[in-house]
Amino acid sequence: MERSDSYIKLKGDKVIEQIPSLKDKAMRINFNENIYGTFAEIGAGQETVRHFFRAGGSSGTIAKAMSAYDKDFSDAIYGIEDDGRYVTEGRLKNMLSHEVELIEKRLSRDKHPNKLFFSYANTVSTIDFAKQFKGHGWVGIKYQVEADEDYNEITLHIRFKENDARLQQETLGVLGVNLIFGAFYKYNDPKKLLRYLYDHLDKDQLEIDTINFSGPRFANVDNRLMSLQLVKNGMTDAVMFGPDGQNILPASILYKKNILALRGSFRPVTQVNMDMYEKSLKMFLEESKVEKENALVVFEITLSNLRSEGEIDERDFMDRAELLCSLGQTVMISNFQEYYKVVEYFASYTKARMGLAMGVNNLIDIFDEKYYRHLSGGILEAFGKLFYRDLKVFLYPMEDETGEIINSQNLKVHPRMKELYKFFAYNGKVVDITDFDKGHLKIFSREVLKMISTGTPGWEELLPTGIAEIIKKHQLFGYDPNRVMQKV
């Protein structure tokens, strides 16, 4: 089956939906008498616009198609970026805005009162000749749904997975058609629009690791939730967003950084989480190979921690995200169940020293063989990937039922793992956090969550300053002011 053909999605014998061919999508755009705009493509040929030329009827849709390959010529049109680079979000946005302004300037609204103007653009770098860098790019569209309405914008970052430049160009063209079609005909359901970006494409051809929606038609879209969809749909393994709630490109923030990662459910974030963060960060910054100005802290939530009864609880996700953002943290949502995969992911962006902050129970889990049965080399392969890197684990202690403090010196792993544990623990890979607040050791997120949902008083002081107020204001995690009043 050619990927340009239409096809049908089946579930058993039941037809779920019919996916139109690329030609059908292009024709539907071309034969809409009101859709009119420009195509500006840099770095991989004019792969998107050619689908519209070939479909027929393009004269009523395409105002201009251009590809300003020469850097000086490109700078003369779109200006020089502050960082001097071309495959950036800033360049993409400048391209979109510049082309829309030209349409508005050159076409009279009096003469074309019903036209829906758009500008599609991409700036990409395909695989290099040495095949060391597979390439990446920014793709976007700025467009109107109503002629008298302000512009909407969808921008996304992609990573190519194919090892041939020609195939990457073709993949980019398919993505562009899907984006333009989705923007005009699926804008009322952004989650579906996101999935339709992979029509006639496979996940091993292309990764989408960042996407942002803006404009009047997406006023109620939370881009953090759209990030979650990328991971949930298998479009990428990890996404990140900053304290301002905006999605950020992982490569732009992780590149060459000293990364300290804290994994947790953060349901909700508690004083013990913040104590672990503060104490581990202090120790991390004291490392000789760590530069304070180059350090980045990442709070990571795995997809498995977002599941409720087998499904992703999006409301629950948003609750956690809101609290972490309010504390000024950078958040990563990942599909990595095992720690070594997290470290491998970070190592693809940096070779600088990294750190993992975790509790005793998490470290014991790392030494559980059941998590590595899918690896041909088993736990040894996983530990090679984990500790081969320039990595340290900062271990936060726990208190057992007898009141004994458990740390790296007295924790118990499976007897078969004892010597392996000693090898790493006694070679400086595992470092105990010693100046912890003992009063925080009895705080557990699951118990705090239960107190919030049942209206049990006293949970507020178990959380960082300001978090209880946010929970009450937005009624997060099942908080019910009436239930609290009844308790009182």
C-alpha positions as CSV (number, residue, x, y, z in Angstrom):
1,M,0.0,0.0,0.0
2,E,1.4,3.4,-1.0
3,R,1.3,5.8,1.9
4,S,-0.4,8.3,-0.3
5,D,-3.5,6.1,-0.6
6,S,-6.5,6.3,1.6
7,Y,-7.0,3.5,4.1
8,I,-9.3,2.3,6.7
9,K,-8.6,1.8,10.4
10,L,-10.2,-1.4,11.8
11,K,-10.8,-2.7,15.3
12,G,-11.6,-6.3,14.8
13,D,-14.1,-6.4,12.0
14,K,-15.4,-2.9,12.8
15,V,-14.5,0.1,10.7
16,I,-13.3,2.9,13.1
17,E,-12.6,5.6,10.5
18,Q,-11.4,6.0,7.0
19,I,-8.2,8.0,6.6
20,P,-8.2,10.2,3.4
21,S,-5.2,10.0,1.1
22,L,-2.7,12.8,0.9
23,K,-4.2,13.8,-2.5
24,D,-7.7,13.9,-1.0
25,K,-6.5,16.1,1.8
26,A,-4.7,18.5,-0.6
27,M,-7.7,18.6,-2.9
28,R,-10.1,19.4,-0.1
29,I,-7.8,22.4,0.8
30,N,-7.4,23.4,-2.9
31,F,-11.1,23.3,-3.7
32,N,-12.1,25.4,-0.7
33,E,-12.5,28.7,-2.5
34,N,-11.7,30.7,0.7
35,I,-8.4,29.1,1.8
36,Y,-5.5,31.1,0.4
37,G,-1.9,31.4,1.5
38,T,1.8,30.9,1.2
39,F,4.3,28.1,1.6
40,A,7.9,28.9,2.8
41,E,10.1,25.8,3.2
42,I,13.8,25.8,4.1
43,G,16.2,22.9,4.4
44,A,14.4,20.0,2.7
45,G,13.1,21.2,-0.6
46,Q,9.5,22.2,-1.2
47,E,8.1,18.9,-0.1
48,T,4.8,20.0,1.3
49,V,3.7,22.4,-1.4
50,R,4.3,19.8,-4.2
51,H,1.4,17.7,-2.9
52,F,-0.9,20.7,-3.4
53,F,0.5,21.4,-6.8
54,R,0.1,17.8,-7.9
55,A,-3.5,17.4,-6.5
56,G,-4.9,20.0,-8.9
57,G,-6.8,23.2,-8.3
58,S,-3.9,24.8,-6.5
59,S,-4.2,28.2,-8.3
60,G,-7.0,29.2,-5.9
61,T,-5.0,28.2,-2.8
62,I,-1.3,28.9,-3.4
63,A,-0.4,32.6,-3.4
64,K,3.3,31.9,-3.3
65,A,5.7,29.0,-2.7
66,M,9.3,29.8,-1.9
67,S,12.4,28.3,-0.4
68,A,15.0,30.8,0.7
69,Y,18.0,28.3,0.9
70,D,20.8,30.8,0.8
71,K,21.5,32.1,4.3
72,D,22.2,35.7,3.3
73,F,19.0,35.7,1.2
74,S,17.0,34.2,4.0
75,D,18.4,36.8,6.4
76,A,17.5,39.5,4.0
77,I,13.9,38.3,4.0
78,Y,13.3,37.2,7.6
79,G,16.0,39.1,9.5
80,I,19.0,37.7,11.5
81,E,18.2,35.6,14.6
82,D,19.9,36.7,17.8
83,D,21.7,33.3,18.1
84,G,22.6,33.3,14.4
85,R,20.9,29.9,13.8
86,Y,18.3,29.0,11.3
87,V,16.6,25.8,12.5
88,T,15.0,27.3,15.5
89,E,11.5,28.2,16.8
90,G,12.3,31.9,16.5
91,R,13.1,31.5,12.8
92,L,9.9,29.6,12.2
93,K,7.8,32.2,13.9
94,N,9.5,35.0,12.0
95,M,8.8,33.2,8.8
96,L,5.1,32.7,9.6
97,S,4.6,36.3,10.8
98,H,6.5,37.8,7.8
99,E,4.5,35.8,5.2
100,V,1.1,36.6,6.8
101,E,1.9,40.3,6.9
102,L,2.8,40.2,3.2
103,I,-0.6,38.6,2.4
104,E,-2.5,41.1,4.4
105,K,-0.5,43.9,2.8
106,R,-0.8,42.8,-0.8
107,L,-4.4,41.6,-0.9
108,S,-7.3,43.9,-0.2
109,R,-9.9,42.8,2.3
110,D,-12.5,44.8,0.4
111,K,-11.9,42.6,-2.6
112,H,-11.5,39.4,-0.7
113,P,-13.8,39.7,2.3
114,N,-14.2,35.9,2.8
115,K,-10.6,34.7,2.3
116,L,-9.0,32.7,5.1
117,F,-5.4,33.6,4.9
118,F,-2.7,31.2,6.0
119,S,1.1,30.8,6.0
120,Y,2.7,27.4,6.3
121,A,6.5,27.2,7.0
122,N,9.2,24.8,8.0
123,T,12.9,25.2,8.7
124,V,14.7,21.9,8.9
125,S,18.1,20.1,8.8
126,T,18.1,16.6,7.3
127,I,20.6,13.9,8.0
128,D,24.3,14.8,7.5
129,F,26.6,13.0,5.0
130,A,28.4,11.2,7.9
131,K,25.0,10.0,9.2
132,Q,26.0,11.1,12.7
133,F,23.1,13.6,13.1
134,K,19.8,12.4,11.8
135,G,18.3,15.9,11.6
136,H,15.5,17.9,13.1
137,G,13.3,20.9,12.4
138,W,10.5,23.2,13.2
139,V,7.1,23.1,11.3
140,G,4.2,25.4,11.7
141,I,1.1,27.1,10.3
142,K,-0.5,30.5,11.1
143,Y,-4.0,30.7,9.8
144,Q,-7.6,32.0,10.1
145,V,-10.8,30.0,10.6
146,E,-13.0,33.1,10.0
147,A,-12.0,36.0,7.8
148,D,-12.7,38.6,10.5
149,E,-11.0,36.6,13.2
150,D,-7.5,36.8,14.6
151,Y,-4.9,34.2,13.5
152,N,-4.3,30.8,15.1
153,E,-0.9,29.2,15.3
154,I,0.3,25.6,15.6
155,T,4.1,25.0,15.9
156,L,5.9,21.8,16.5
157,H,9.4,20.4,16.6
158,I,10.3,17.1,14.9
159,R,13.2,14.7,15.0
160,F,13.9,12.5,11.9
161,K,14.5,8.8,12.5
162,E,15.1,7.7,9.0
163,N,18.7,7.3,7.6
164,D,18.1,8.7,4.2
165,A,17.7,12.4,3.3
166,R,15.3,11.7,0.5
167,L,13.0,9.7,2.8
168,Q,13.2,12.4,5.4
169,Q,12.1,15.0,2.8
170,E,9.1,12.8,1.8
171,T,8.2,12.3,5.5
172,L,8.3,16.1,6.0
173,G,6.0,16.6,3.1
174,V,3.4,14.1,4.4
175,L,3.5,15.8,7.9
176,G,3.0,19.2,6.3
177,V,-0.1,18.1,4.4
178,N,-1.5,16.5,7.6
179,L,-0.8,19.6,9.6
180,I,-2.5,22.0,7.1
181,F,-5.5,19.7,6.7
182,G,-5.9,19.2,10.5
183,A,-5.5,22.9,11.1
184,F,-8.5,23.8,8.9
185,Y,-10.7,20.8,9.5
186,K,-9.8,19.3,12.9
187,Y,-9.1,22.4,14.9
188,N,-12.2,21.9,17.1
189,D,-10.6,18.7,18.6
190,P,-6.8,19.3,19.1
191,K,-6.3,15.8,20.5
192,K,-7.5,14.2,17.3
193,L,-5.6,16.8,15.3
194,L,-2.5,15.6,17.1
195,R,-3.1,12.0,16.2
196,Y,-3.9,12.8,12.6
197,L,-0.4,14.2,12.2
198,Y,0.8,10.6,11.8
199,D,-1.7,9.7,9.0
200,H,0.4,7.8,6.4
201,L,3.4,7.9,8.7
202,D,4.9,5.5,11.2
203,K,6.4,6.3,14.6
204,D,9.8,5.0,13.4
205,Q,10.0,7.7,10.7
206,L,9.4,10.7,12.8
207,E,9.3,12.0,16.4
208,I,7.3,15.0,17.6
209,D,8.7,16.2,20.9
210,T,7.2,19.7,21.3
211,I,3.9,21.3,20.1
212,N,2.2,24.5,21.0
213,F,-1.3,25.8,20.1
214,S,-2.2,29.5,20.3
215,G,-4.9,31.8,19.0
216,P,-8.7,32.3,19.5
217,R,-9.6,28.8,18.5
218,F,-7.2,27.3,21.0
219,A,-7.8,29.7,23.8
220,N,-8.9,26.9,26.1
221,V,-6.1,24.5,25.1
222,D,-3.5,23.8,27.8
223,N,-0.3,23.0,26.0
224,R,1.0,21.0,28.9
225,L,-1.9,18.6,28.3
226,M,-1.0,18.5,24.7
227,S,2.5,17.5,25.8
228,L,1.0,14.6,27.7
229,Q,-0.8,13.5,24.5
230,L,2.6,13.3,22.7
231,V,3.9,10.8,25.2
232,K,0.6,9.0,25.6
233,N,0.3,8.5,21.9
234,G,3.9,7.2,21.5
235,M,5.0,10.2,19.4
236,T,7.9,10.9,21.7
237,D,9.4,9.4,24.9
238,A,9.6,12.6,26.9
239,V,8.3,16.1,26.9
240,M,9.2,19.1,29.1
241,F,7.6,22.3,30.2
242,G,8.7,25.2,32.3
243,P,7.3,27.1,35.3
244,D,5.3,29.3,33.0
245,G,3.4,26.3,31.8
246,Q,4.8,26.6,28.3
247,N,6.2,23.5,26.5
248,I,9.9,23.7,26.0
249,L,12.2,21.8,23.6
250,P,14.2,19.3,25.6
251,A,17.3,19.7,23.5
252,S,17.3,23.5,24.1
253,I,17.3,23.2,27.9
254,L,19.2,19.9,28.5
255,Y,22.1,20.5,26.1
256,K,25.5,20.2,27.9
257,K,23.8,20.8,31.3
258,N,24.6,19.3,34.7
259,I,21.3,17.6,35.3
260,L,19.8,16.7,38.6
261,A,16.6,14.6,38.3
262,L,14.0,13.8,40.9
263,R,11.4,11.2,40.0
264,G,8.2,10.9,41.9
265,S,4.4,10.8,41.8
266,F,4.2,14.3,43.4
267,R,0.5,13.5,44.2
268,P,0.7,16.1,45.8
269,V,4.3,17.5,46.2
270,T,5.1,17.4,49.9
271,Q,7.7,18.8,52.3
272,V,9.7,15.6,52.0
273,N,9.9,16.0,48.2
274,M,11.2,19.6,48.7
275,D,13.6,18.6,51.4
276,M,15.1,15.9,49.1
277,Y,15.3,18.5,46.3
278,E,17.0,21.2,48.4
279,K,19.5,18.8,50.2
280,S,20.4,16.9,47.0
281,L,20.9,20.1,45.0
282,K,23.2,21.5,47.7
283,M,25.3,18.3,47.5
284,F,25.2,18.2,43.7
285,L,26.4,21.8,43.4
286,E,29.3,21.0,45.7
287,E,30.6,18.4,43.2
288,S,33.8,19.4,41.5
289,K,32.5,18.6,38.1
290,V,29.3,20.6,38.5
291,E,29.0,24.3,37.6
292,K,26.3,26.1,39.4
293,E,25.4,28.3,36.5
294,N,25.2,25.2,34.3
295,A,23.0,23.1,36.6
296,L,19.4,22.2,35.8
297,V,16.9,20.5,38.1
298,V,14.2,18.4,36.5
299,F,11.1,17.0,38.3
300,E,10.2,13.8,36.4
301,I,6.8,12.1,36.3
302,T,6.6,8.8,34.5
303,L,3.6,7.8,32.5
304,S,3.0,4.8,34.8
305,N,2.6,7.3,37.7
306,L,-0.2,9.1,35.7
307,R,-2.3,6.0,35.3
308,S,-5.5,5.5,37.2
309,E,-7.3,2.2,36.7
310,G,-5.3,1.6,33.6
311,E,-6.0,4.9,31.9
312,I,-4.2,8.3,32.0
313,D,-6.1,10.6,34.4
314,E,-5.6,14.0,32.7
315,R,-7.2,16.0,35.5
316,D,-4.9,14.4,38.0
317,F,-1.9,15.2,35.7
318,M,-2.9,18.9,35.5
319,D,-3.2,19.1,39.3
320,R,0.3,17.9,39.8
321,A,1.7,20.0,37.0
322,E,0.1,23.2,38.4
323,L,1.7,22.6,41.8
324,L,5.1,21.9,40.5
325,C,5.0,25.0,38.2
326,S,3.9,27.1,41.1
327,L,7.1,26.1,42.9
328,G,9.1,27.3,39.9
329,Q,10.2,23.8,38.7
330,T,10.9,22.4,35.3
331,V,8.9,19.3,34.7
332,M,9.5,16.3,32.4
333,I,6.8,13.7,31.5
334,S,8.4,10.5,30.3
335,N,7.6,7.0,29.1
336,F,10.7,5.6,31.0
337,Q,9.8,3.1,33.6
338,E,13.4,2.2,34.4
339,Y,16.0,4.7,35.7
340,Y,18.7,3.7,33.2
341,K,16.4,4.8,30.3
342,V,16.1,8.3,32.0
343,V,19.9,8.5,32.2
344,E,20.3,7.3,28.6
345,Y,17.9,10.0,27.5
346,F,19.8,12.8,29.4
347,A,23.1,11.4,28.1
348,S,21.9,12.0,24.5
349,Y,22.1,15.7,25.2
350,T,24.9,16.0,27.7
351,K,28.1,14.4,28.8
352,A,28.4,16.5,31.9
353,R,28.0,15.0,35.4
354,M,24.4,14.0,36.2
355,G,22.6,13.3,39.5
356,L,19.6,11.3,40.5
357,A,17.9,12.1,43.8
358,M,15.8,9.3,45.2
359,G,14.5,7.6,48.3
360,V,15.6,4.2,49.7
361,N,12.6,2.3,48.3
362,N,13.4,3.6,44.8
363,L,17.0,2.4,45.1
364,I,15.9,-1.0,46.3
365,D,13.6,-1.3,43.2
366,I,16.5,-0.5,40.9
367,F,18.2,-3.7,42.2
368,D,15.1,-5.8,41.4
369,E,15.8,-8.2,38.5
370,K,12.2,-8.3,37.3
371,Y,12.5,-4.9,35.7
372,Y,15.3,-6.1,33.4
373,R,14.1,-9.5,32.0
374,H,13.5,-7.9,28.6
375,L,17.2,-7.1,28.3
376,S,19.5,-9.8,26.8
377,G,22.1,-8.9,29.4
378,G,19.6,-8.6,32.2
379,I,20.4,-6.3,35.2
380,L,24.1,-6.2,34.3
381,E,23.3,-4.6,31.0
382,A,21.0,-2.1,32.7
383,F,23.6,-1.2,35.3
384,G,26.2,-0.8,32.6
385,K,24.0,1.8,30.9
386,L,23.1,3.4,34.2
387,F,26.4,3.8,36.0
388,Y,28.7,3.9,33.0
389,R,27.8,7.5,32.7
390,D,29.2,10.2,34.9
391,L,26.4,9.8,37.4
392,K,25.8,10.0,41.2
393,V,22.8,8.9,43.2
394,F,21.9,11.1,46.1
395,L,20.0,8.9,48.5
396,Y,17.3,10.2,50.9
397,P,16.8,7.9,53.9
398,M,13.7,6.3,55.3
399,E,12.5,5.3,58.7
400,D,11.4,1.8,59.3
401,E,8.7,0.5,61.7
402,T,11.2,0.3,64.6
403,G,12.4,3.9,64.1
404,E,15.7,2.9,62.6
405,I,17.0,5.2,59.8
406,I,17.7,3.2,56.6
407,N,20.4,4.5,54.3
408,S,22.9,3.1,51.8
409,Q,24.9,1.4,54.5
410,N,22.2,-0.8,56.0
411,L,19.5,-1.1,53.3
412,K,18.7,-4.7,52.2
413,V,18.6,-5.9,48.6
414,H,18.0,-9.4,47.3
415,P,20.8,-11.7,48.3
416,R,21.8,-12.3,44.7
417,M,22.2,-8.5,44.2
418,K,24.2,-8.0,47.4
419,E,27.7,-8.0,45.8
420,L,26.5,-5.9,42.8
421,Y,25.0,-3.3,45.2
422,K,28.2,-3.2,47.2
423,F,30.3,-2.6,44.0
424,F,28.3,0.6,43.1
425,A,27.5,1.8,46.6
426,Y,31.1,1.6,47.9
427,N,32.6,3.1,44.8
428,G,31.1,6.5,45.3
429,K,28.2,6.1,43.0
430,V,25.7,6.3,45.8
431,V,25.9,9.1,48.3
432,D,23.7,9.5,51.4
433,I,21.9,12.7,52.2
434,T,22.8,13.2,55.8
435,D,21.5,16.7,56.8
436,F,17.8,15.6,56.2
437,D,14.9,16.8,58.3
438,K,14.0,13.8,60.4
439,G,10.5,15.2,60.9
440,H,9.7,14.8,57.2
441,L,10.4,11.0,57.1
442,K,6.9,10.2,58.2
443,I,5.3,12.2,55.4
444,F,3.9,10.1,52.6
445,S,2.1,11.5,49.5
446,R,-0.5,8.7,49.5
447,E,-1.5,9.5,53.1
448,V,-1.6,13.3,52.5
449,L,-3.8,12.6,49.4
450,K,-6.2,10.6,51.5
451,M,-6.4,13.3,54.1
452,I,-7.2,15.9,51.4
453,S,-10.0,13.8,49.8
454,T,-11.6,12.8,53.2
455,G,-11.4,16.2,54.7
456,T,-9.1,15.1,57.5
457,P,-7.5,18.2,59.1
458,G,-3.8,18.8,59.4
459,W,-2.6,18.1,55.8
460,E,-1.8,21.7,55.1
461,E,1.4,21.7,57.2
462,L,2.7,18.7,55.4
463,L,3.1,20.6,52.1
464,P,5.4,23.3,51.0
465,T,4.4,26.9,51.6
466,G,1.6,28.1,49.4
467,I,0.6,24.7,48.0
468,A,-2.3,24.1,50.4
469,E,-3.8,27.5,49.3
470,I,-3.6,26.4,45.6
471,I,-5.2,23.1,46.3
472,K,-8.1,24.7,48.2
473,K,-8.6,27.5,45.6
474,H,-8.8,25.1,42.6
475,Q,-10.2,22.2,44.6
476,L,-7.4,19.8,43.5
477,F,-7.0,16.1,44.4
478,G,-10.7,15.8,45.4
479,Y,-10.6,18.6,47.9
480,D,-14.1,19.6,48.9
481,P,-14.6,22.6,51.2
482,N,-18.0,21.4,52.3
483,R,-16.5,18.1,53.5
484,V,-13.9,20.0,55.5
485,M,-16.6,22.2,57.0
486,Q,-18.6,19.1,58.1
487,K,-15.5,17.7,59.8
488,V,-15.1,20.9,61.7
